[in-house]
Amino acid sequence: MDAHMLPPLKSIKAGLHRATEALAVELAGPGTATPRWDRLQWKLASAAAAAHGVSPMLSGRCRWEHAPWQHFLRDQHTHVECRQRRITALLKRIDADARAAGVPVVALKGSALQAMGLYAPGERPMADIDLLVRAGDAGEAGRLLQALGYAESYAQWKHLVFKPVDARPVPGLGEHWDTPVNIELHLGIQERLPVSVADITDRVFPQDAQPGLNGYATTGGLMGHLLLHAAGSICNRSLRLMHLHDIALLSSRMAADDWLELHGRGDDAPCWWALPPLRLADRYYPGVVPAGVLQRFARQCPALLRVLSRRHTLTRVSCSELWLHPLAGVEWSRSAGDVGRYLRDRIRPSQEAVQERADMLRTQLWLQGQDWPQMGHVRRALRWLARPVPRMDILYAVRAAMESPILVA
C-alpha cells in the first residue's frame, strides 16, 4: 500500500497510542472490557501488537470479543510455535557443534527465558538467535555458523549478523513460520547510552563456562542484560512491550540476593541505566519490582534521567510514538562531553554510522522502497525542520495491517 493510501498520520498516531496503552494493560492483567473500536482502530491495534511482539502472548489470554482480532492472535501463536521448533532444533545443533569445537557459548535473552520455562511454546517470538562468545573464539564460532549454512551479512559495533545462505525475508504483518532465523554473534554485552558505552559482559559470561551452550552467570546477570537492552531501547525510543513483559516475568523469580547481585557490591560498576526500565515495568506491572529495589537504583541514576523517567510511558519511548525525534536519547548523557559528542554525531555522522545505515537499507525489509532513509543527511535535516517525520518501522506494520486479509471484519 502506498503512503497516500494510509489513513491521515494524525489518526495513525492517536490510534497507535490508544492501542498500545490498552494492550499493555490487557497483557499485564487480562480481563479488561472489549474496546469499542472501529475497523481502523482494530487494525492499528494489530499493527501495535505485532510491532511490540505480544500478539502470541495475548492469544488465549486476551478475551476481547472481536472475531478478526482473535483470529489474528491465534494465527500469530501458530506461526511462532512452528518457528520456535526450528529455533530449538538449530540451538541443539549449535550446542553439539560448539561442544565438538571446544567453544563456550552463552544463549542470550529469548533463548534463555525459554529455557527457564518462563514462556510456554509459541508465546514469545524471537526475531533471531543471540549468542555470546569470548573474543578469542569469534573466528571458530563464525566457522561453526558457516558450517550450518550461514554467512556473515553485516557487522555492527556490538555484534555480527549471520543469515542463512539464500534466505529471503517474508513480508507481512507480524510473525511468519518461514521467516529466516538469523543469528547475532556478540563478543560483549554493551549498549551506547547514547554515546558512552555501558558494558556488563563480565556479569553475563560464566567464569566456569563449558564448551557448548551455557546459561547466564547468574539470574541477576540475566536481569541485568534485559534491563540494559531495555535501557538502550528506551534511549533510542524503540522499546517493545515484550521487553517489559520479560522483565516482569523474570522479576517474579528474583530473590533478594539476585537483586543485590544486580545492584552491585563494593567496587562493582553501578547500573545507573537500570532505573528507567524498572520504573516502566513497575508502571504497567504494579508491585512486580520491590520498592526497595527502585529506591536503590534511583540513587545510582543521574538526576535529569531520574526526573524525566517518571514521565515515561510505553508509547512515548517506543515505535508507537509515530514521529521521529531528532534529539532522541540526549537526556541519557551523563556529562557535557557526552552531549557534545552526541550533537557532533548528529551533525556529522561517523563513517561507522554511515556504514550501519547502508547495511540497514540493504537488509531490512521495512526500509525497502522508502524515500526518507535513502536521503542524504542534509536533506533529511531540512525535511525534519519543515515537518514531522514518521517512523518507517511502525508505518510498515500499519501498511501490513491495512492489507491483511485476516483482519477484515
C-alpha positions in Angstrom: 0.0 0.0 0.0 1.4 3.4 -0.9 1.8 6.1 1.7 -1.1 8.2 0.2 -3.4 5.2 0.8 -2.8 5.2 4.5 -5.2 7.0 6.9 -4.1 10.5 8.0 -1.0 10.4 10.1 -2.7 12.2 12.9 -5.2 9.4 13.1 -2.5 6.8 13.0 -0.6 8.5 15.8 -3.7 8.8 18.0 -4.8 5.2 17.2 -1.3 3.7 18.0 -1.2 5.5 21.3 -4.7 4.3 22.2 -4.0 0.7 21.2 -0.5 0.5 22.7 -1.6 1.6 26.2 -4.7 -0.7 26.0 -2.6 -3.7 25.0 -0.1 -3.1 27.9 -3.0 -3.0 30.4 -4.6 -6.2 29.0 -1.3 -8.1 28.8 -0.4 -7.3 32.4 -4.0 -8.0 33.7 -6.2 -9.9 31.2 -9.9 -9.3 31.6 -10.4 -5.7 30.5 -13.6 -5.0 28.7 -13.7 -5.3 24.9 -12.8 -1.9 23.5 -15.5 -0.2 21.3 -13.2 0.4 18.4 -13.9 0.9 14.7 -12.3 -1.2 12.0 -9.4 1.2 11.6 -8.6 1.1 15.3 -8.6 -2.7 15.4 -6.2 -2.7 12.5 -3.9 -0.2 14.3 -4.1 -2.4 17.4 -2.9 -5.4 15.3 -0.1 -3.3 14.0 0.9 -2.3 17.5 0.7 -5.8 18.8 2.9 -7.1 16.0 5.4 -4.3 16.4 5.6 -4.9 20.2 6.0 -8.6 19.8 3.0 -9.5 22.0 0.4 -11.0 19.6 1.2 -14.6 20.5 1.4 -13.7 24.2 -2.2 -12.3 24.0 -3.5 -15.4 22.3 -5.5 -17.4 24.8 -5.2 -14.6 27.4 -7.0 -11.7 25.8 -10.7 -12.2 25.7 -11.7 -9.2 23.7 -14.8 -10.2 21.6 -13.8 -9.3 18.1 -13.6 -12.2 15.7 -10.9 -10.9 13.3 -8.7 -9.9 16.3 -8.9 -13.3 17.9 -8.2 -14.9 14.6 -5.1 -12.8 14.2 -3.8 -13.7 17.7 -4.3 -17.4 17.1 -2.6 -17.2 13.8 0.4 -15.4 15.2 0.6 -18.0 18.0 0.7 -20.8 15.4 3.4 -19.1 13.4 5.6 -18.5 16.5 5.1 -22.1 17.7 6.2 -23.5 14.4 9.1 -21.2 14.1 10.2 -22.0 17.7 10.5 -25.6 16.8 13.0 -24.6 14.1 14.9 -22.4 16.6 15.1 -25.2 19.2 16.4 -27.7 16.6 19.0 -25.1 15.5 20.1 -24.4 19.1 20.6 -28.2 19.6 22.9 -28.3 16.6 24.8 -25.2 17.7 25.2 -26.8 21.2 26.6 -30.1 19.7 28.9 -28.4 17.2 30.2 -25.9 19.9 31.0 -28.8 22.2 32.9 -30.6 19.5 34.8 -27.4 18.6 35.5 -26.7 22.3 33.8 -23.3 22.1 31.8 -22.0 25.2 28.7 -20.1 24.1 26.0 -18.3 26.1 22.5 -18.3 24.6 21.0 -14.9 25.3 17.7 -13.2 26.0 14.8 -15.1 24.4 16.6 -18.4 24.3 17.5 -18.2 28.0 14.0 -17.1 29.0 12.5 -20.0 27.1 15.0 -22.5 28.6 13.9 -21.3 32.1 10.3 -22.1 31.3 9.1 -18.5 31.7 7.2 -18.9 28.4 5.1 -21.7 27.0 5.8 -22.9 23.5 4.5 -20.3 20.9 4.2 -17.5 23.4 7.3 -15.4 22.9 8.6 -14.5 19.4 12.3 -14.4 18.6 13.5 -12.3 15.7 16.8 -14.1 15.8 19.2 -16.2 18.0 21.6 -14.1 20.1 24.9 -15.8 21.1 27.7 -14.6 23.2 31.3 -15.9 22.8 34.7 -14.8 24.0 36.6 -12.6 21.6 39.2 -15.2 21.1 36.6 -17.7 20.0 34.9 -15.4 17.4 36.7 -16.9 14.4 35.9 -20.5 15.4 32.3 -19.5 16.2 32.0 -17.9 12.8 33.2 -21.0 11.1 30.8 -23.1 13.1 27.9 -21.0 11.9 29.1 -21.1 8.3 29.1 -24.9 8.5 25.5 -24.7 9.5 24.7 -22.9 6.2 25.1 -19.3 7.5 27.0 -16.4 6.0 28.0 -13.1 7.6 25.7 -10.5 6.4 27.0 -7.4 8.1 28.7 -6.2 11.2 27.6 -3.6 13.8 29.6 -2.2 16.6 28.2 -4.6 19.1 27.6 -7.8 17.1 28.0 -9.7 13.8 24.8 -10.7 11.9 24.7 -14.1 10.2 21.9 -15.1 7.9 21.1 -18.4 6.2 22.6 -18.6 2.7 20.0 -17.6 0.1 17.5 -16.7 2.8 14.6 -14.4 1.8 12.5 -12.3 4.2 8.8 -12.9 4.3 6.7 -9.7 4.0 3.6 -9.3 6.0 2.2 -8.5 9.5 3.9 -9.9 12.5 5.4 -13.4 12.7 5.7 -16.0 10.0 7.0 -19.5 10.3 9.0 -19.2 7.1 10.9 -16.1 8.2 14.7 -16.9 8.2 16.3 -17.5 11.6 19.2 -15.0 11.8 22.0 -15.3 14.3 23.6 -12.4 16.1 27.1 -13.2 17.4 28.1 -11.0 20.3 31.6 -10.5 21.7 30.3 -8.5 24.6 27.1 -7.2 26.2 27.1 -3.5 25.6 24.9 -0.5 24.9 25.6 3.1 23.9 23.6 5.4 26.1 23.6 7.5 24.0 27.3 7.7 23.2 29.1 6.4 26.3 29.2 2.6 26.4 27.8 0.5 29.3 29.4 -3.0 29.4 28.2 -5.9 31.6 29.9 -8.8 29.8 31.6 -9.9 33.0 28.2 -10.2 34.7 26.8 -12.4 31.9 29.5 -14.8 30.8 30.0 -17.6 33.4 33.6 -17.9 34.6 33.2 -21.7 34.5 31.6 -21.8 31.1 32.0 -25.2 29.3 32.1 -25.9 25.6 28.6 -25.8 24.1 25.6 -23.7 25.2 25.7 -22.2 28.7 23.3 -20.2 30.7 23.9 -16.8 32.2 26.4 -16.5 35.0 23.6 -15.6 37.4 19.9 -14.7 37.4 20.9 -11.2 38.3 23.2 -11.2 35.2 20.2 -12.2 33.0 18.1 -9.4 34.5 21.0 -7.0 34.0 21.0 -7.9 30.3 17.3 -7.5 30.0 17.4 -4.1 31.7 20.5 -2.9 29.7 18.8 -3.9 26.4 15.6 -2.2 27.5 17.6 0.9 28.5 19.2 1.1 25.1 15.8 0.7 23.5 14.3 3.5 25.7 17.2 5.7 24.8 16.5 5.1 21.1 12.7 5.1 21.5 12.4 1.5 20.3 11.3 -0.3 23.5 8.8 -3.1 23.0 6.0 -4.3 25.3 7.6 -7.7 25.1 10.7 -6.3 26.8 8.7 -5.1 29.8 6.9 -8.5 30.0 10.2 -10.3 30.0 11.4 -8.1 32.9 8.1 -8.6 34.8 8.2 -12.4 34.5 11.8 -12.7 35.5 11.3 -10.3 38.4 8.8 -12.7 39.8 11.6 -15.3 40.0 14.2 -12.9 41.6 15.2 -13.3 45.2 16.7 -10.6 47.4 20.2 -11.9 46.7 19.6 -11.7 43.0 18.6 -8.1 43.2 21.6 -7.4 45.4 23.9 -9.1 42.9 22.5 -6.9 40.1 22.7 -3.7 42.1 26.4 -4.4 42.7 28.6 -4.9 45.7 31.6 -2.9 46.7 33.6 -1.7 43.7 31.1 -3.1 41.1 30.3 -0.6 38.3 26.9 0.9 39.1 23.9 0.1 36.9 22.9 3.8 36.6 20.8 2.9 33.5 18.5 0.4 35.2 16.0 2.8 36.8 14.0 3.9 33.7 13.2 0.3 32.5 12.4 -0.8 36.1 10.1 2.2 36.5 8.3 1.3 33.3 7.9 -2.3 34.4 6.5 -1.1 37.7 4.1 1.3 35.9 2.5 -1.4 33.9 3.0 -4.3 36.3 2.5 -2.7 39.7 4.4 -4.3 42.6 6.5 -6.6 40.4 9.6 -4.6 41.3 10.2 -4.4 45.1 10.0 -0.8 46.3 13.4 -1.1 47.9 15.0 -2.1 44.6 13.6 1.0 42.9 15.0 3.2 45.7 18.4 1.7 45.4 18.7 2.1 41.7 17.3 5.7 41.9 20.3 6.6 43.9 22.6 5.4 41.1 20.6 7.2 38.3 21.7 10.6 37.1 19.4 13.4 38.3 18.0 14.5 35.0 17.3 11.0 33.8 15.8 10.1 37.2 13.3 13.0 36.9 12.4 12.5 33.3 11.9 8.8 33.6 8.9 9.4 35.9 7.1 10.7 32.7 7.9 7.7 30.5 5.1 5.7 29.1 5.4 2.8 26.7 4.1 4.8 23.8 6.5 7.7 24.4 9.6 5.5 24.4 8.6 3.1 21.6 7.8 3.0 17.9 4.2 3.7 18.9 5.2 7.3 19.2 4.9 7.9 15.5 7.2 10.8 15.0 11.0 10.6 14.8 12.7 12.7 17.4 15.9 14.5 16.2 17.5 14.5 19.7 16.1 11.2 21.0 18.2 9.9 23.9 20.2 13.1 24.6 18.8 13.0 28.2 20.8 9.9 28.8 24.0 11.8 28.5 26.0 11.9 31.8 28.3 14.8 31.1 28.7 17.9 28.9 31.3 15.9 26.9 28.6 13.3 26.1 26.2 15.9 25.0 28.9 17.5 22.7 29.8 14.1 21.2 26.1 13.3 20.7 25.4 16.6 18.9 28.6 16.2 16.8 27.5 12.8 15.6 24.0 14.2 14.8 25.5 17.0 12.7 28.3 14.9 11.1 27.7 11.1 11.4 30.8 9.0 11.7 31.8 6.6 8.9 30.7 3.8 11.2 27.2 5.3 11.4 27.0 5.8 7.7 28.0 2.2 7.1 25.5 0.9 9.6 22.8 2.9 7.8 23.8 1.4 4.5 23.6 -2.1 6.0 20.1 -1.4 7.4 18.9 -0.1 4.0 20.3 -3.3 2.3 19.0 -5.8 4.8 15.8 -4.5 6.5 12.6 -5.2 4.6 10.7 -2.3 6.2 13.1 0.2 4.7 12.9 -1.1 1.2 11.4 1.4 -1.3 11.1 4.3 1.2 12.4 7.8 0.3 13.3 9.1 3.8 16.1 6.6 4.7 17.7 7.0 1.3 18.0 10.8 1.5 21.3 12.4 2.2 22.0 13.7 5.7 21.4 17.4 4.8 18.1 16.7 3.0 16.9 14.7 6.0 17.8 17.5 8.3 15.9 20.0 6.1 12.9 17.7 6.0 12.9 17.4 9.7 12.9 21.2 10.1 9.9 21.5 7.7 7.5 19.0 9.2 7.3 15.9 11.5 8.8 12.8 10.0 7.0 9.4 10.7 8.9 6.3 11.7 9.3 3.7 8.9 9.2 0.7 11.1 5.8 1.3 12.5 4.4 2.5 9.2 5.5 -0.8 7.7 3.4 -2.6 10.3 0.4 -0.3 9.7 0.5 -0.9 6.0 0.7 -4.6 6.6 -2.3 -4.5 8.9 -4.3 -2.5 6.4 -3.6 -5.1 3.8 -4.0 -8.2 6.0 -6.9 -10.4 4.9 -7.1 -11.9 8.4 -8.2 -8.5 9.8 -11.2 -8.0 7.5 -14.3 -7.6 9.8 
